[in-house]
């Protein structure tokens, strides 16, 4: 009870601190002396830490929050593990071979007095001080610690003989003007730490090479490294380089640095080491530039030290001089997202050469925005990631002015789709616009834990970077550069906040730049200026986006920078004929299709192009994409045609897909088509409204010229959900006009459906409600699905529940719309929603035809065909599908119940399922079933066991447009 009371009080005090400590700026100082030993046999660290904690705040402290970040790897219940499983879809923490990590053996003393540590969660503790720490006073905190190093799945861990030792020691949380900031270790979502000094001594095997934060102080190791670097430089075949040291001995090496807020180190006996020295600008101090990489990546990393040098010189010139004596880049086998920054050192994964340079430049830029200008990366990720992404792109603008979007994506400067005319930063715009056009964009100012993974990378990195491009264009490049340098000189080695930036920037420029903070960082508003047309010798521009972001208008060769305006505004042409809004892609424009105008006969014209297989809308051209289309079914035979479609990314307001094909078997035109109109209202609970019409036409049998038609029109309303997850919440209302398979002619049906789903990778679930109406019937149903994951290889148990009830059924016969225990055949798919290889093939009549065994596993979900369990009253079923240790083989169990005459009858079925291509094809092998089902199959429908086997195939997944609005399938 005492422990629970203490945690409750501490939690309350934390809440109070976050709302009551918003006073003037102060900054605590935390100096660390650490001794640690790496046991590479048992994969652990043993050590001790002495922390000098100086209370520079105006408050008396009675406790200190302590980060114990290795405990994030302790089990599957930590916040880090849950994010890995739910957001990143990582299977690693479920694998049997995975080894957990943790920190323990803590024994805190404060000024030599024993102090109690209480846990509020696995990786956060509260250290009760034995006496109050007054403003201006200092305490010395000491503890031993033991760290079990986990298997590498993120930043911290080991992979064979490579060790990534990050966020590894007991560390006080930040206490600032906003109170305490105890934050859990996460993969998406970074850190916030106090400045101070680090004096770290590392004992480990003699042949290990260590790359670390700070300055190596061990002279013997310095001399050995210099000799080893010469060997690395002089030896062409890196496999011939002898070991760095004696693996049977140990050594102790020491690193030291001041004015930093973290310490990371990396060790491996297989490192190749490169080193060079530079002096940036007018600086008098030399900077050692290092790269450490596995020898098998020598071809890729051969020029890596040049990338480090270029980055330091460029950022020193454009932001402020790099203040430390060393900067390193280290190859990392499994870092998520490409790289990760630590003071003076960064880890980078191994990719193509251009991507390697890009990631090194990005992560080194973090030494300025994160390392020296230290924002709260968890709360305000847009600051460090936005400015860093901006300067990463400025680096490439400077060194590779010929770089284009096409070359960056395709790795070659190809003219494909006109991408060679687009700047490389178009990738950032495209990604942000994808989210905005799907109406799932979040504002950059959110805490990273509130963001979906897609939004985190797009709205923390890309949108702020594009906003800074806009700011630079608005202020002028030289004035912006001066502003940044002044900001750097004022706030280096300090914590910075959004209000710090806003106050400094607005106070040090004469122009109104409130739009940057109000309309870009703290908003989901859409920037959209539109050319409305010609008015005498003026051009009329409308602010369609209703933001205060400035307008960049190119009239001929002149650039007009205009403050924002409401409504429309005229600008004189002065005889010019070419008008383009934001020609240089310096803003995040929501719709560039209305940005150009040519005075003359072809007004508002852009080049028209027919492209093959393009999926990205190029704003510089009017594009009509096409793609060869092929198909097959038993009645039409082989079909060949063309797909005409609108580029799916980003989503257009008007969207179409038309696929006419010639069927060589039936000698007729077949195909499918979809036309949609999308609306994305802001400030409403509705995310998207789609008004659509879709249709299809195929032959219905081979014996005559019969053809089925299906036209469906309706509205789909997607509701806004918690965007930090992968949710669907939507209503579907539609009218279906379809060929009556039995009676001929056309019939009308109406459908109302609601679906909710959480499509996370780990333990996903969904449910839906459905009402269908047609002549002579109204039927309703509820369906729910869930997956319960097992503890390894992401396998699990899938459970599906179905319950259906006829609300009305005419006494006269109007068609066979019964519920069925064994799902629907092609001829029973009266909405024609599904594609069949042999829709007309009936297993009841011709079980020898393989195509007759395709079915829809809906309603009762039984795999073996049976007439039992067909009803126009009610039906309920539960289906179990369990993964087996063999990758493609599952087992299934189906149980169903429905009325039969005057009694209720139960059915069951058990069998084996083979799943191919991630459930694209499922083949069902029944093993046993209720006697009625099994015997009826034997006596009436099947001649042998082979004819009991049925399959499903998801042909709709072959259409790439199927994935357009399902970004959760990509991450």
N, C-alpha and C positions, 0 to 999 in steps of 0.2 A: 504493500500500500504506500509506503514511503517513497519507493521508486516511482510508482505511477503518479503520485502527487508532485514529485519533483519534475517529471517530464511535462505534466500538465502546466505547472507554473512556468517552466522554461518556454514551452510553446506559446503561452499567453504573452510572456515578456517579449518573445520574438515578434509576435504580431504587433504588440504595442510599439516595439522599436522601429518597425517599418513605417509607422505613421507619425512617430513623435520626434525622430532624430533629424528631421529635415531642417538643419540649421546651416551655419556657415561651413565652408570647406575645412577639413582637416584630413590628415593622412597618418595612419599608424606606421611604425617602422618595425620590421621583423627580420632579425639577423640570425642565420642558421649555421651551426657547425655540425657536420654529419660525418660519422665513420661507419662504413658499410663493407660487408664482405659478401661476394657472390660465390655461392656453392653451385657450380654448374653441373654437378652430378645429381644432386637432389632438387635442383631448380628452386633455390630459395635465397633470400637475403637475410643476414643478421646484422644488426647495427644499433647505433644510438644517435640521438639528436639532442643538441643543446640549442634552445631558442631564446634569444634575447628579444623580449617583447616590450617595446616602448610605447606607452600610452600618450599619444599626442592629442587625444580627444579632450573635450571639456567635461567628459563624463567619468564618473567613478564606475569601474568594472568589477563585478563580482564573479563573473565566469567568462570563459572564452570558448566559442565554438571551434571544434577541431575537425578538419577533414581527414577521413580515414579511407581514402579512395580505393586502395586495393580490395577493400571489402565489396566493391561493386561487382567483383567477379566471384563472390562467395557462393552464390546459389542462383536458382532461377526465379527467386522472388524479389531480387533487388530491382530498383528502377532502371538501372542499366540493362539488366537481363531482360526485363519486360519490353524495353524499347527495342532491343535486338530482335526479340521474337515477334513483336507486333508491327514494328515500323520498318525495320531493315530487312526483315524476312531471313535473318541469319539462322542457319541450321546448326552452327558450330557449337552453341551451348547445349544442344540436345545430343550431340554425338557421344558415344561411349568413350572414345579416345580423348575427349576433352578433359582437361584437368583444371579444376577451379583454383582461384587465387584468393588470398585474404591477408590481413595484417592482424597480428596478435602479440602476446608477450609484452604488452604495454604496462609500464609502471611509472606513472607521472609523479614528478616532484617539482614543486615550485619554491625556488630559493631554498632547496634542501628539505622542504616540508612535504610530506606525502599529500597528494591531491587526488580526489575521486573523479573518475571519468564515467559518465552515464551516456548510454546510446539512445538517440532519438530515432535513428534508423541505422541500417547496416554500415553505411559509410559516413555518418555524421555523429559526432559525440559532443557532449558538453563537459568541459573541464571546470569544475568548481574550484575557484581560487581559495586558498586557506585564509586569505585576508583581502580586503578591498584594494584594488589597484587604482590609485588616485591619478588625476590628470598630471602629466609630466613625469610620472614615476616609471620605473623599469622593473620587470621581473625576469627571472631566468627559469625556463621550463626545461626539464630534462626527462627523457625516457629512453629505455631500450625498446627495440621493436624487432619483430620477426615477420618477414613477408614471404608467403608462398607465391611464386610466380606462376601465373596461369598460362595455359596454352594460348598462343597468339591468335586473337580474333579481332583485335582493334589496335589501340595505340600501345597498350601495355602487355608484355608477355614474352614468350620465347617461341622460336620456330627453329627446330634443330639446334644449331649452335649460334644462332643470332638472338641477342637479347635487346629488347626495347624497354628501358626502365624509365617510365614516365608516371607522374602522379603517384609516387611510390612511398612517400614518407608522411608521418603525422604533420599536418599543416594547419595553422590557425586560419579561420575564415576571415574575410574582410569585414571590418567594422568601419563604416564611413558615415557621412552626414545623413544617410537614409537608414542607418541601423546595421544590424548583422546580416550577412549574406551566406548562410550555410546552404550550399547547393550540392545535390547529388551528382555523382559522376555519370555522364551520359555520353553517347557516341554522337548523336545529333544534338548539339548544344555544348558549348565549350566552357571556359573557366573565368575566374576572377580572383586575383591574389594580391597580397600586400608586397610593396617594395622593401628591399633590404639587401643584405649581402649573403653570399653562400660560400662556405669554406667546406669542401667535400673531399674526403679521403676514401678511395675505393681500393679494396684488396680483392684480387682475383687471379686467375691462372696467368702465368707469365706470357703465354703466347697470344693472349687476347689483346686486340687493339681497341682502344676506347675513344669514342667521339663524345664530347660532352659540352655542356654550357660552360662558358668562362675561359679562364686562362690556365693552361697546364703549368704547374709550378714545380714539377719533379724533373730536375735537370737531366738525370740519367735517361728518363723516358723521352725527354725532348730530343736528346742526341740520338737515341735509338730510332725515333720516328724520322728524323732527318735522313739517316742512312737508309731506312726502309723506303722512304719516298724516292730517293735516288735509284734504288733497285726497281721500284715500280715504274719509274720514268724510263730507265735504260733497258728494261726487259720487254721484248715484244710479246713473247708468249707468257702471259701472266700466270699460267699454271706452273711455270718453272721457278717462280719466286719462292725462296725458302721460307719456312715458318718464321713468324716475328720473334718468337721466344721459345722457351723450354716448357712444354705442357706439364711437366712434372714439378715445376716450381711455381711459386706465387710471387706477387709483387704488390706494392701499395703505391698508388699514384694520387696526386692531390690537384684539385681544381679550385680556383677562387675567382669571384666576380662580385662587383658592387652595383647598386642601382638596378637590380633585376627582381622579378617576382616569381620565378620558378627555376627549377634545375632539372634537366633531363640528361640521361646518358645512354649510350648504345655500345654494345660490345660484340665482337666477333673475331675469331682467328683468321677469317677469310677476307677481311677487308683489303682492297687496294686503296692506297691513300695518295691523293694529289694535293698540292699546296702551292699557292702563289701569294704575293704580297702587293698591296696597292696603297696609295695615299689619295683619298677623295678630295677634290676641290683644293681649297687652300689649307686643308687640315695638315697639322704637323705630325699627327700620329699615324703609324702604319697599321694596316689591317691585314691579318692573315686570313686568306680564303682557303677553306678546306673542302674536299669531298671524300667521302668514305663509301665504298661500294663493293659488292661481291664481285670477285674476279670474273665470274661467268658473264657479267654485264659490261665488260670492258669496252666493247664496241659502241654500246649505247652511251656510256658515261665518260668516254674518252675526253670529251670537251667540256665536261661538267664544271670544272673549276673556272673556266672562262665565263660560264653563265653566272656563277656566283659573283665574280668580279664585275661583270657588266651590270648586274642588278644593284650591287652596293653603290657603284659609281652613279648610276642613273637616279636611284632614289635619294642618294645624298645630295645630288644636284637639284632635284625637284621638290624635296620635302625638307631636308636638313641633314647635316653630316652624321653619319653612323658613329656613335660614340664609343663603341667597344673595340677591343683589339683583335677579336676573332669572330669569324662567321663560318658555319659549316652546313653542308647538305649531306644527308646520309640516305643511302638506298634502303628501302624497307620492303619486306616481302608481302605484307598484307594490310597496309594502311588503307582504311576506308576513305573514299572521297579523293584520293590522289596524293594527299600530303597532310602534314600537321606541323604547326609552328611551336617552337619553344624559344626562350631568349637565347639568341646567338646560334641557334642550331635548328634545323628543320629535317623532317623525314619525308621522303618522296618515294612513291612506288615506281616501278620500272615500266615505261611505256615507250611510245615512239619518241624520236629525238626532239621533234618540235613540241610535243606535249611535255617532255621532260624539262625543256627550257622554260616552258610556260609555268609549270608547277613550281619549279625552283624560284622563278621570279616572283610568283604569287606568295609563296611561303616566306621568302626573304623580306618581301614588303611588309609582312606582318611584324617584323622587328620594329617598324615604326608605328603601325596601327595595331596594337596589342601589346608589343614589348615596351616601347618607350612612351607612347600615348596610350595608357592602359584603361580601356573601357571595360565594362562588365559584359563579357562576351555572351553570357547566358541571357541577360535581360535586354541588352541592346546590341544584338549581333550585327545589325546593319552598320554600326560604326566601323568596327574593325574589318568586317567582310566587304562592306560597300566601298570604303576608301581603298582597301587593298585590291579589290577587283578592278577599280578604276585605274590604279597605278599599274597593275599588271597589264591592262589593255593599253595604257599610255606607253609602256615599255615596248610593246609590240608595234604600236603606231610609229614609234621612233626608230627602232632597229629594223623593222620589216614593213616599210610603207607599201610594199607590193603585196602584202598579205591580204587575202580576200576571204569572205565567208566560205566560198567554195574550196579554196585551198586548205583552210583550217579543218573543214569537215571531211573532205575527200583525200586530204594529204597530198593532193596534186592540184596544180592550177588549171583545172579543166573548165571548159566553157559550158558545162552541163547545166541546163535549166537557167542559165544567166546568172548563176551564183557568183561568177567571177566579177560581176559588177557591184556586188554588195560588200560593204565593209565587214570585217570580222566581228565587230560588236553587234551585228544583226542577230547573231546567235542569242545574245542576251535579250534583245527585244523580242525575238520570236518566242523564247521560253516564257517571258512575262506575259506576252500577248496570248499565248495558249491558255494560261490560267485566267486572264481577264475575259477572254472570249468564252470560256467555260463558266465564267462567273464564280470561280472558286479562289480568286486571289485574296490574300490577306495583306494587311498593311505591314510594312517593314518594321514598324516600331514595336511590334508584339514581342513578348518573351519567346525565345526559341521553343520552349516546351508547349506553347500554344499553337505552334505552326505544324502543318502537315510537312512531310519530308519534301514534297515538291515545292511548297511555299518557302520552306527554309532556304533552299538553295536559290530559288528564283527571286524571292523578295528580300532576303538578307544580303545576297551577293549582287544580283544583276540589276534589280530596279534601283537601289541606291547608287550603283555605279553609273547607270544611265542618267540618273538625276544629277550626279556630280558633273558629268559631261555637259548637261544643260546649263548648270551653274557656271562652269568654266567658259562656255560659249557666251553666256549672258554678261559675265564680268569682263571677259577678255583674258586670253591665256596668260599674259604677263601679270596682270593684276591678281588673277587667281593664284598664280604661283607665289607671288609676294604674300598674299593672305595666308596661304598654307605654311610658308616658312615662318611667318610671324607667330602663327598658332603653335607651331612645333617648338619654337624657341621659348614661348611662354609656358607651355604645359608639359615639356618633356619630363619624364620620370614622375608623372602625376596620374591620378585617376581622372578620366574625363567622362562627362555625361552628355546626354543630348542637349541639355540646357547650356552646358559649357560651350558647345559648338555654336548653338543658335545665338547666344549672347555675343560671343566673340565675332562671329561672321557678320551679324547685323550691325554691330557697333563699329566695325572696321571697313564698311563699304557704304558708299553714298546711295547705292541702288536698293530698291525694295526686293529682298530675296525671301520674304516670308513664305512665298509659294513653295520653296524647296522643302520646308518643314511641314507646312500645312497640307499641301496637295500631293506631295510625293512620299514623304516618310510617314506621315500620320494619317494616310488616307488610302482608299482604294479607288479614288476618282480616276476617270479616264481622260487622258490628254488627247484631244481630237479637234484640230482646226481643219476646216473644210473650205475648199474653193467653190463658191456658189456660182460665179460667172462674171461676165464682163459688164461693166456699167460705164458707157462712153469710153474714155481712155483710162479707166480705173478697173481694178480687180476687186471683187467683193469677197471678203473672207468672213466666215462664221465660226465663232467659238462654240463648237458643238459639244465639247467636253465639259464646259462650265467650270474649268479650273482657272487659276490665276497664273499658270505657267506661261512664260513669254512666248511670243511667236517669232520664228526664224523664217523669213520670207525671202526667197531668192527670185529676183526679177532680173532676167538677163544674167549679167555677171555680178550684179550688186546684191549684197546681203542687207536686208532691213531687219533689225532687231526691235521688236515692238513689245511694250508692256502688254499684259493681257487686257482684254476688254470683254464686256458683256454683249451678247447678240452678235451683230455684224459690223464690219468696218471696211471702208474703201481705201485702196492704196493706188497711187498713180503709176501708170505703166511707163510713161515717158518714151513711148515708141517701141518698147520691148515686146517680144512675142512669146517668150518662154517664161513660165511662172511655176515655181516648185516650192512647196512648203517643206522645210527641213531637208534640204537636198543632201546634207552630209550626215544624216542620221544621228543628230545630237540630242534628240528627245525620244521619249518612249511614246510614240504615236500609236493610238489604238487602231486607227484605220487609215492606212497610207493610200488606199485606192482613190481617195478624194483630194490628193495632195498636188496634182499636176494639172496644168492647163496650157494648151498651145493655141495662140490666137491665129485664126485662119479657118480654112474649110473644115479640117478635122479637129473640132474643138474638144477639149478634155481627152485628147487621144494619147495613148501609150502604144508602144509596139505590141502587135498581136502575134502570138506564137502558139503553135500546137506542140505540146511536149509529150513525151512518152514516159509514163510511170512516175511523174513528179508528185510528191506529197506535200510540198511546202509552197505556199502562196508567195510568189516573188512580187513585191509591190511595184517594181519598176516596169512590169509588162502586164498586158492583158493576156491571160493564159487560159488555154483550153487543153487540159490534160486528157490523154487517152491511154488505154492499156489493152493489149490483146486479151480476149476472154475466151475461155474454153469450158466446155461442160459435157456431161454425159448423163443420160438416164436410159432405162431399158426401152422406153416407148419412143423417144426421139433419137436415140443413138448418139453419135458424136456430134457436138455442137461447137461452132466456131463463130466468134463475133468480136465486137469492140466495146470496151467500157468507156463511156464518156462520164466525167465526174468533175466536181469542183475540188480544188486542192483542200485536203482535210485539215491542214495546220497552217495558221490558226483557223478556227471555225468561222465560216462566213455566215452572214445573216440568211442568205439564200444558198441552199445546199442541194445538190442533185447528184444522182448516180443512175445512169441509164445503160443497160447492157442488152442490146439487141443481138441475137445470135441466129444463125441458120442451122437448122437441125437436118443433118444428112440422112438420118433414118426415116423421119416423117415428112421430109421435104416441105418444111414450113418455118416461118419466123417464130422464134420463141424468145424468152428473156425475162428480165426483171427490171424494175425501175423504182426509184425513191426520190421524192421531192419534199424538201422541208424548209420551213421558214422559222427562224429562231429569234426569240426575244430574251433579253437578259436584264430584267428590271433591278435597279439598285434600291436599297433601303426598303426591301420587302422580304417576307419569309420565302419568296419564290426565287430559286436559283436560275431556272430556265423554263421557258415555255416553247414547246415545239409544236407547230401545226404542220401536219404531214399528209401526204398521199403516197401510197406505195402499191405496187401491183406486180403480178407475174402471169405468164402465159406459157403453158407447156401442154404436150399431148397427154391425154388421159388414158389411152389404151392403144394397142397396136392393131386391133382388129378392124377399126374404122378410122374415120378422120376426126374423132372426138377430141376436143381441146378444152382444158379448164382455164378459166379466168378467175382472177382474184384482185379486187380493188379494195384497199383498206384506207380509210381517211379518219383522222381524229386529232386529238391533242394529247400531248404528254407534258405533265407538269412536274418538274423536279424541284423539291424543296431544299432549302439551305439546311445543312447539318453541321455538326462539329467538324470543321475542316482539318483538325489535327489528326483525324483518323481517316479511314477509307470507307465512307458510308454512302449508301444510296437510299433515298426516300423519294418515291415518285408515284404519281397517279397516271394511269393510262385510260383514256376514254376513246373508243373508236367504233366505227361502223364498218362492217365487212360485207362486201357484196361478192359472193363466190358461187361458182358452178355447183349445182346440186348433183353430187356424184351418182346418186341412185335414181332420182326422178328426172334429171336433166333440168335445163333452165337455170335461172339465177335465184339465189336466196339471200336474204338480208339477216345479218346477225349484229348484235350490239354487245360490247364488252366493257366492263368497268373493273379495273385492277388497281390495287395498291401494293407496292413492294417496299420493304425496308431490309437493308442488308448492311452488315459490317464485314467487309471483305478482307479483313486482315489475314495475314498468312497463318497465324497461330490461333486456333480455336475460332474460326469464322462462323458466322451464323446469318440466317435470313428468314424472313417470313413474308407471306403475301396473302391477300384476300382477293377473291375473284368472283364476279357475277357475269353470267352469260345469258343472253336472251335471243331467241329466234322464234319463228312461227311454231307455236305449240309447246314451248317449254321455257322455263327460267330455271337455271341451276346455279348454285353457289358452292364455293369451296375455299378451304383454308389449307395452306401448305407451309411447312417450316422445315428448315434444314440447318444442321449444325455439324461441325467437325470437332472432335475431341482429340487433340494431338497426343501421341505417345511421347516417351522421353528420349527418343533418339530418331535420327534421320527424318524428322518431320513427318513421320507416318502417324496414322490415327484412325479413329472410328468415325465414319460418316453416318449420321442419323437423319432420316427424312420422315416427316409425319404428314399425312394427307387425310382430310376429312371433307366429304362433299355431300350436298343435300339438294334434291330438286325442290324448288319453291313452288313450281307449277308444272304440270304435265297434262297436256290435252288428252282427252279420251280417244280422239282420232289419231291416226298415224301421220306424222309429218316428217319423219326421218328418224334415223337411229343416232340419238345423241346421248346414249347411256354412259354412266360411269363404268369403267372396266378395270377389273383387278389386274389384268396383264398389259395395261397401257394400250396405246393406239397403234393400229396398222396405218399404212399410207392412205388407204381408202377411208379410214375413220377420222382423218385429220380434216374436219370440215371447214376449218379456217384457212387451210393450206398455208400454215405458218412455217412448216418444216419442209426441208428439201429431201427427197427420197431418190435413191438410185433406181428403184422400181416401185413407184407409188401404186401402180395397178396390180402388182404381184401380190397374191393373197395366199398366205401360208396355209389357210384352211383348204384351199383348192389345189395348190401346186407347191407342196412343201419341198419338192426337189429343186426348185429354183432358188439359188442362194440369195438373190436379191429380195425374195419374199420374206426373208428373216430379219430385215431391218424393221425396227419399231421405235416408238417414242416411249421412253421410260417415264411416263407420267401417271397420274391418278394412282391406282394401286401399286404400280411399280414392279409387278411380278415379271420375271424374265421369260418364263416359258409360256407359250400361248395357251390360253384356256378360255372356253366359253363360260366357265363358272365365274361367278362374281360380277356378272353384267347386270346392271340395275338402273331403273329410272326412279329409284327412291333415295337411298343413301348408301355411302360406302366410306370406310375408314381403313387406313393401312399404316404400317410402320416398316421402314426399310433400313437395314443395317448393312453397311459396307465397311469391311475392315482390311487395312493393309496387312500384308504378310511379310515375313523377312525377305522373300524374293521380290525384287523391284516391281515387276509388272503384274504380279499375281495377287489378287484380292479374293476374299471370301464374302459372300452375301447371304443375308437371311431376310426374308420378307414374311410379314404376318399381316393378314387382312381379315376384315369382317364386313358383312353386308346381309340384308334380309334375303331369304330364299323362300318364296311362298309365304307360309305362316310362321316361319321360324327364322332365327338368326344363325348364320353359318360362318364358321371360322375356317381360314385357309392359312397354310404356311408353305414356304419354299426355301430351299437351301442349295447353294451352289458355289462355283468358282468363277471369277471374272478375270479376264486378261485385259489390262488397260494399256493402250499404246498411244504414244505422243501426247502425254499429259491429258488423258481422258478424251482425246479427239476421237478415238475408236475404242469402244468397249465390247468385248465378246463374252457372252454369258453361257456357262456350261452348268445346267442343272444337275444336282446330285440326288436330291430327294424332294418330295413335295407331298402335300395332302393327297390321299388316295384318289379322290375324285379327279383332281387335276392330272395326276400321273397316268391313271388308267384311261381317262378320256383322250389324252394325248396319244397313248399307245393304240387304243382301239379305233380312233377315228382319223386323227390328223397326221400321224407320223408312222413311217415304215421302219425307221431305225433311229438310233440315238443321235446321229448327226443332225437329223431333221428337228431335234428339240433345241438345238443351239440357235440363239438369236444374237443380234448385234445392234448397237447404236452408233451413229457417226454424226459428228457436229460439223456439217458442211458449211454452216454460216461462218465458222472460224477461219475459213480460207480467204475471206474478204478482209483486207487490211483495214477497211473503214470500221470494222467491228471493234477495233481497239482504240479508235480515236478518242472517245469520251470515257475510256477506262484506263486512266493513267496509273492506277494502282497495280495494273498488270505489268507495268514497265519497271516498278521499283519494289 
